[in-house]
Amino acid sequence: MAHRKGFWNTQYKKATHLELSDEPAEDLLKFTRWLERTHGRKFLNVTTRAVDLGCGNGRNLIYLAETYGMRGVGYDTSETAITQASFAANDLIYQGIRKNNQRDVSRDLLQFEVRSIAKPIPLPDTSVTLALDMMSSHILKKDEREVLRDEIVRVLRPNGWLFFKSFLLEGDQHAERLLKEHPADEEGMYIHPEIGNAEYVWTENALQEFFDPYFAIHKIDKSHKHMHKDGTAWKRRTVSVYLEKS
């Protein structure tokens, strides 16, 4: 865990392994557009609250607050990422005060905390409309993923939403090779040869079995197979899942 935290602190100071951005994730934008088309702004408005599990620099919660007025709370193990997220949130609040020439812009619009998502979520039952798990829980072991899922179910209001994104095994030669050459002590997990952390990669069947008892799965959006013309792998494959609490 300490090694993982150190890696992400380093990346948020100066990215060397991953491309980090201040802009909201394109997959989240696709999900919110879909949610607006199907439900209007019933789930995206000033009365609703979101939680981002593995929020990084807060870019996605800040987008939800700026675009829809949603309140939000984000957790991440990286102190550097949380510092960046808190600074950006304070700037958003300040700009809102200046724009409206008033002081009624809520100071608790966005809150960020250094916290592991393997721990219970410190929020009341049914207090959240939207939960985000975007490329975060794949670092957890099976029992930890189950605890996190149960916590998400607990804090989500009835008919609340989980936007879930992670790695997909089908059609990903990189993942197949990693599982073969660098296996971890759990089926479906490998040890990343550069980062040194264990990572889980989902199959579509595993996703459905994991979420079906608790959520209605409305959409499974798979990224392209990311293959070169010669058939060799180019980029990791991901899957986004739109889930409504049953």
Steps between C-alpha positions, in 0.01 A plus 500: 500500500783742588672426166174563314447833681856606425455418132188714469647789699789500254269482198287795615813707556646413159334234287745254347296181466147627427343793319318706765256779418298776665213442257211265587529147366335452161331182623335694783377761252347220291328361809355836611375568145332159500350563845361835383350348187326226697404686821552871442673655799317294759831357623723795404399814689573718801311271738709193419832376634782298347789301644818434301694196618856558389439861399856596408524874441122540527440579134182293467329626817593855406334447162181373668496797737573757230257356244211379715553662839542158659668471838770239534761330711813333369746254655850413387811360666727759335558806716630685195184427300272608787696824541452572130129410517439720806678794336291462182178472704581814697568682174164386363321627812687832482413545132137423580495765771657757267266416212187524710627780724364312799612275782240227476724268297527202733842445658421129523415477131803274457703324765812289451668266746809281506346159553528145369197369312566166671360656819126553568358812336436760774163611361144436626274234350319602178670841496653487151341518154806419292811296581810496281748212494718585204818295464528476879375175654703273270787541749293331774492131586175302460377543858582873487313544172197331654512722807525809279206386286290443812595844632400659169165322518456626858569869431309517170139612516238273340539519121834676545775444246848352492725590209766230489808483279780245507723275291339239273671169426322399179694621199795633702825324414692709753279379785522139383879523497516667842279232654721231351842651569435691824217321684392618846359276772141548380339382178463786256775708665857570392792693648570803283865463398571875506285623787532190716134500606243225459220585252178315423363475147130427444320270263149595391358194677682590823357852484146374461535247781655760730236772450181318394358432849523866597470705182314514172762514225374746238803522274840338454725716284823330391793689357635390163742210493786742430684279253763595248436405137736205541284362782733588788367674811538876530305623802320360804130427464244643742131461576250753633183379670185703576342352814178594681448388857225238504 
